[in-house]
Amino acid sequence: MRLLYPLKYVPAIVSCLLLILWCVSLVAEVGYFHRTLRHGPRVRGYLGFARGSLVYSIYPYLELIPQDGGLVAQRLPGPINLRRSLGYFQYQRHPWLVTAIPICWVLTALLPLAIGPWYRYRFASWMYFAWTALIAGQAAYFATRM
């Protein structure tokens, strides 16, 4: 049982890393390219952080882009846009898959698991109301931006 004790702090560590990557994603795009071989053409995938969002995309391998895979980081042009700092939603199916989720939504979903070990998962009712209000506020904010 003592061996599994540190695992209860993993959501808090992941939340701290996401918070750091959120700050980095405002000035730079950080991600990982990978190539897969499928039954047809080669497909390239990308998982990264850009402009406050977690982005995953799959698209056909193009010979025009010389990157074979691995980590990539590049500075975003222009100043930091505080309006776009909360991230954006995006889902596109054709011609290739692009999915983006704001990092603040992932942090909100991880919040009960991240602070749970310190409260022994016994939350007061005001914490549930505050969490629900946070989710409602984010839903209203992103609904007006779409």
PLY file of the C-alpha trace (Angstrom):
ply
format ascii 1.0
element vertex 146
property float x
property float y
property float z
element edge 145
property int vertex1
property int vertex2
end_header
0.00 0.00 0.00
2.87 2.39 0.72
4.16 1.81 -2.79
0.98 3.30 -4.28
0.91 6.25 -1.85
2.70 8.73 -4.18
0.25 7.98 -7.01
-2.46 10.04 -5.34
-0.41 13.17 -6.04
-0.08 12.52 -9.79
-3.11 14.69 -10.74
-1.61 17.61 -8.78
1.74 17.18 -10.54
0.03 16.94 -13.95
-1.98 20.09 -13.14
1.23 21.98 -12.26
2.87 20.86 -15.49
-0.22 21.89 -17.48
-0.18 25.29 -15.80
3.48 25.76 -16.78
2.79 24.60 -20.36
-0.19 26.96 -20.53
2.10 29.91 -19.73
4.68 28.70 -22.26
2.02 28.19 -24.95
1.19 31.89 -24.92
4.59 32.80 -26.38
5.67 29.57 -28.10
4.20 26.49 -29.71
5.55 23.31 -28.15
4.67 19.86 -29.45
5.61 16.44 -30.68
5.36 15.13 -34.26
5.03 11.43 -34.96
4.64 9.39 -38.13
2.64 6.21 -38.43
2.45 3.69 -41.21
-1.08 2.65 -42.00
-2.45 0.41 -44.71
-2.54 3.32 -47.11
-0.53 6.53 -47.18
1.74 7.57 -44.37
0.05 9.72 -41.75
1.64 12.32 -39.50
0.28 13.22 -36.10
0.92 16.20 -33.86
0.28 16.67 -30.15
1.15 20.07 -28.77
0.33 23.22 -26.88
-0.38 26.48 -28.72
-2.13 29.70 -27.71
-3.55 28.28 -24.49
-4.92 25.07 -26.03
-4.03 21.41 -26.19
-3.96 20.53 -29.90
-3.98 17.12 -31.57
-4.04 16.71 -35.33
-3.64 13.93 -37.86
-2.93 14.74 -41.50
-1.34 13.10 -44.56
2.42 13.12 -44.68
3.62 15.87 -46.98
7.10 15.86 -48.46
7.10 19.66 -48.29
7.50 19.62 -44.50
10.97 18.30 -43.70
10.37 17.30 -40.07
10.53 13.54 -39.56
9.29 13.59 -36.02
10.24 14.44 -32.51
9.91 17.50 -30.35
9.39 20.88 -31.93
9.26 24.36 -30.41
8.82 27.65 -32.20
8.06 31.16 -31.04
4.64 32.50 -31.99
4.69 35.74 -33.99
3.34 38.93 -32.50
2.62 40.01 -28.94
0.71 37.96 -26.38
-3.02 38.25 -27.02
-4.76 38.15 -23.64
-8.12 37.59 -25.32
-6.84 34.34 -26.81
-4.91 33.32 -23.69
-7.74 31.13 -22.41
-7.46 28.94 -25.48
-9.99 27.87 -28.05
-12.11 24.91 -29.11
-11.68 23.48 -32.57
-12.88 20.30 -34.21
-12.40 19.64 -37.89
-12.87 16.25 -39.51
-12.16 16.86 -43.22
-9.73 16.98 -45.01
-7.82 15.94 -41.87
-8.52 15.72 -38.16
-7.78 18.75 -35.98
-8.89 18.89 -32.35
-8.16 21.63 -29.83
-9.28 21.90 -26.19
-8.48 24.85 -23.92
-5.98 23.98 -21.21
-8.15 25.76 -18.63
-10.90 23.17 -19.27
-8.48 20.32 -18.62
-7.30 22.03 -15.44
-10.90 22.51 -14.30
-11.63 18.83 -14.86
-8.50 17.84 -12.90
-9.17 20.26 -10.04
-11.06 17.86 -7.70
-8.45 15.15 -8.25
-5.58 17.60 -7.76
-6.74 19.03 -4.44
-8.45 15.85 -3.25
-5.47 14.29 -1.42
-5.14 17.33 0.84
-8.86 17.26 1.74
-9.00 13.44 1.86
-11.66 13.67 -0.87
-14.17 15.06 1.62
-15.24 18.26 -0.03
-17.50 20.81 1.59
-20.66 21.70 -0.31
-19.37 25.20 -1.10
-16.49 23.59 -3.01
-18.93 21.76 -5.27
-20.89 24.98 -5.84
-17.69 26.91 -6.62
-16.53 24.20 -9.03
-19.94 24.17 -10.74
-19.88 27.97 -11.01
-16.40 27.80 -12.54
-17.58 25.29 -15.14
-20.68 27.41 -15.88
-18.56 30.55 -16.25
-16.19 28.84 -18.65
-19.08 27.37 -20.64
-20.68 30.81 -20.97
-17.39 32.43 -21.96
-16.57 29.88 -24.65
-20.18 29.76 -25.91
-20.02 33.48 -26.72
-16.74 33.05 -28.59
-17.95 30.34 -30.97
0 1
1 2
2 3
3 4
4 5
5 6
6 7
7 8
8 9
9 10
10 11
11 12
12 13
13 14
14 15
15 16
16 17
17 18
18 19
19 20
20 21
21 22
22 23
23 24
24 25
25 26
26 27
27 28
28 29
29 30
30 31
31 32
32 33
33 34
34 35
35 36
36 37
37 38
38 39
39 40
40 41
41 42
42 43
43 44
44 45
45 46
46 47
47 48
48 49
49 50
50 51
51 52
52 53
53 54
54 55
55 56
56 57
57 58
58 59
59 60
60 61
61 62
62 63
63 64
64 65
65 66
66 67
67 68
68 69
69 70
70 71
71 72
72 73
73 74
74 75
75 76
76 77
77 78
78 79
79 80
80 81
81 82
82 83
83 84
84 85
85 86
86 87
87 88
88 89
89 90
90 91
91 92
92 93
93 94
94 95
95 96
96 97
97 98
98 99
99 100
100 101
101 102
102 103
103 104
104 105
105 106
106 107
107 108
108 109
109 110
110 111
111 112
112 113
113 114
114 115
115 116
116 117
117 118
118 119
119 120
120 121
121 122
122 123
123 124
124 125
125 126
126 127
127 128
128 129
129 130
130 131
131 132
132 133
133 134
134 135
135 136
136 137
137 138
138 139
139 140
140 141
141 142
142 143
143 144
144 145
